Amino acid sequence: AYLRVGLTGFRLQQEKVVPVNVALVIDKSGSMRGEKIRRAKEAAIMAIERVRPDDIISVVTYSHTAEILLPATKATDKKSLKTVIKKLKAGGNTALYDGVEKGAKEVDKFLDQKRVNRIVLVSDGLANAGPSTPAELGRLGASLGQKNIAVTTIGLGLGYNEDLMTQLAEKSDGNHAFAENAKELASFFDYEFGDILSVVAQEVVVTIIGVEGVRPIRVLGREAEIQGQQISVKLNQLYSQQEKYVLVELEVPPTKANEERQIVGVAVVYRNMETNTTERLSSLINANFTDSPQLVKEKTNATVMTAAIEQLAVETNKQALQLRDEGKVQEARKLLLDNANKLAEEAARYDSPKLEELKELNMDDADNLDEDKWAKQRKSMRRQQYKWQNQQTY
């Protein structure tokens, strides 16, 4: 059985937007010269325009080492902040880890549970100075996530390591984007600050406890802690009028037809950013049992099943990417096309535009596995996998 716990952020009144504490961490290595650094500066200036006088903003740049271009400060004198940004020049290697670490230290200066604490990282290259593996950056992301600092990563061009960038974002519950062209940076910054300025809840913990005989198998799409009958999932934040969900696969013991039994209890604890109070929600989930296949078909929850099909399809898409990495191009293509056919069937069954969209993405992936297209396509696939897994809106 599949259980979907959906959480939708309440509508935020504009005058109650939560104060933010954000560090922009910008790659200024040699490969960023020209249009890339110019567009990065434009995006950073746009971000300064979006924040309010009481918000905290800092700017860290990195090449072979990281340096603090703008220490964490209130955004009261925007003209001076923009002047600092305009002085940014490119040159050197890519000390990405050091850049994120320094950005975190700037956020730490004003770290406050009443604020939205965020790092926005832009990089166009491989981390080649200091810690540089996806695992090392993932551990850094996890440590920041524990402090409720989310890291959003924006990969620019075709030279960055998408595995590293998605690990850093995922472990901290941030967003991830792939900007193939520098001119896309501003729009991604705009989307990102739209999220940052619409946070309604933080420190969200979803706990699901199975009754005796109900066994948790796995959580699809998200990292979770499973101990015995209990599942715990942490989300860093919820945004106004956006939904995030936790999808769980459960093993439910056989039960006589026409009986009802409790399956799980669900508890949600979160910090309401509008009232700055800790709030709790809880619910008991029951299931009805029948020996009628027709009744099962009629009562199947299309929203839950669509989510399950989405997440399982993303897992298959990841398997295809792994096959392509191993040089098994035809096997990867067949798996993607089989995935697309399955999604087409399920899209028709549940009348789901989302499943139809995912089908089209898998067909596009299957068409772009050849060597001359793979660098771009791999980044696109990682980006889409991340978006669907984490229910990212942009």
Beta strands, then each sheet from edge to edge (+ up, - down):
strand 1: 2-8
strand 2: 20-27
strand 3: 56-62
strand 4: 66-74
strand 5: 116-123
strand 6: 149-156
strand 7: 176-179
strand 8: 199-210
strand 9: 215-220
strand 10: 225-227
strand 11: 230-239
strand 12: 243-251
strand 13: 260-272
strand 14: 277-288
sheet 1: 1+ 12- 9+
sheet 2: 4+ 3- 2- 5- 6- 7-
sheet 3: 10+ 11- 8+ 13- 14+
end
